[in-house]
Amino acid sequence: MAVKEREKDLRELEEMSQRSETAIANKMAMAAYTIICVIICLAYVLEVVKGARTVPYVLLTFLLGLAPVAAGWVIYSKRNDTPAVKHIVVGGFGLFYTFLLFTAQNELVFTYALTILVAITVFKSRRIIGIFGWSVVAENIIVSVIKIKNAADPKAILATIEIQVILMIVITIFLIMVSKVNIEFEQIRMAGIHLQERKAQMLTDRILEVTERMSGTIETVSSEMETLKESVDRTVDSMEEVSTGTSESSDAVQRQLLKTEEIQEHVSDVEKAAAVINENVKNTGDAVKEGTTHIDELNTLTREVDQVGKDVAAALEVFKQTTSKMNTITDIITDVASETSLLSLNASIEAARAGDAGRGFAVVASEISGLATQTTEATGNIVSLIENITSQLDTMVDTIQRLIRTGAEESRCAEQTAASFNTISESVQVIEKHSEDLADVVTSLASANREIVDSIQTISAITEEVTAHASETHDASVHNQSIVDGINNLVAELNEDAVELKA
């Protein structure tokens, strides 16, 4: 980037050095000359509009002011550094200024010369400034003398004329002094440029000497750098293989570690499951033992219930026989009541036959008849009750018989359940033994797997450390390779620069 900027600066300096100072000065002077002449001509056009000047006078003004300007631009277009432009500007404007000065009605027209005096300083010529300046001073003195002679009161215009002449003299002197100072400044700058050229020449000679020595050194360094580059390339290739191998080993170890950790998790789960199974098997064994005890108790209770049912059935049978006897008694009571009712009827008949003497007997017979009727009703009620009791006893007997059969079936099922519990107890004992063996195996497997995990983690850490060092070494080698390439490029560029400096 810096080289390109330096080359751009050099091109600009070359283009600037090829430009002519005279051409630039001619262009600036012609531009100023054109501007002042055009402005003056336009001002005189306004004079015609106001009626202060005639048209022929203004046409003559245009001819004297613009004709030299046109001629100067034609000459400049053909050759921009010709000295003729300088003479046209000074002479043409001098002629135009003389015409305006001697024909003007305004006393300030003398100031037009100031603009050209400033403009011609670009020519850096005290001779041109002096000729034009002193000519303008002389013309102003002549015009002032004429004005004094023609004035009705010379003293009234004398102060203005003095200022006009003094101003032109002072400006001319100042411009000559400024031109002189600029020339001296330019001489000082040229002397400095010559000094810098001589120093640059001496520096160039010194650079050529150093360049010759550098060429030999650069060739030696280039040869050594080629050797170093080959070594670094081999190192980079080797480190790439090492890095690749360690990376693959690290990946394999990581995968194995993940699988081993998964196995460890499964082993832990199995260990937990085995512990749970072992605990549940023990609980099941205890429950089976307790269930067996309860089954034995249930068998005992079932046999007792069966015996009680049989006893109740026997008692109900006896009670049933008693109710049958009660029916016999009620039949006897019913017969007695029927006989008593028949006897009371016969007694009533006999009392009626006896007349008054049998009334008392008739009352007794009536009461006996009532008692017989009540006895018959009560006996019917008792019979009804006995029948209900008999019916309920039959139902109770049937129920108790079913209860006895159910108890027998329950007793049989309890015996079968007790037998099943015995089988389950034996199986649980076998399972408990194998569960304990499984727990021992799982514990050993978990311990061994943890040792494997620890070993794999250690290997993984070592592999990762080796991979990291290999990667760092590879990166450093690649960086060194890029540095070596950069140095080789710099050496090549330096060699080319040295050859170019020698050339």
Buried (B, 14 or more C-beta within 10 A) or exposed (E): EEEEEEEEEEEEEEEEEEEEEBBEBBBBBBEBBBEBBEEBBEEBBEBBEEEEBEEEBBEBBBEBBBBBBEBBBEBBEEEBBBEBBBEBBBEBBBBBBBBBBEEBEEEEBBEBBBBBBEBBBBBBBBEBBBBBBBBBBEBBBEBBEEBEEEEEEEEEBBEEBEEBBEBBBEBBBEBBEBBEEEEEEEEEEEEEEEEEEEEEEEEEEEBEEEBEEBBEEBEEBBEEBEEBBEEBBEBBEEBBEBBEEBBEBBEEBBEBBEEBBEBBEEBBEBBEEBBEBBEBBBEBBEBBEEBBEBBBEBBEBBBEBBEBBBEBBEEBEEBBEEBEEBBEEBEEBBEBBBEBBEBBBEBBEEBEEEEEEBEEBBEBBBEBBEBBBEBBEEBEEBBEEBEEBBEEBEEBBEBBBEBBEBBBEBBEEBBEBBEBBEEBBEBBEEBBEEBBEBBEEBBEBBEEBBEBBEEBBEBBEEBBEBBEEBBEBBEEBBEBBEEBBEBBEEBEEBBEEBEEBEE
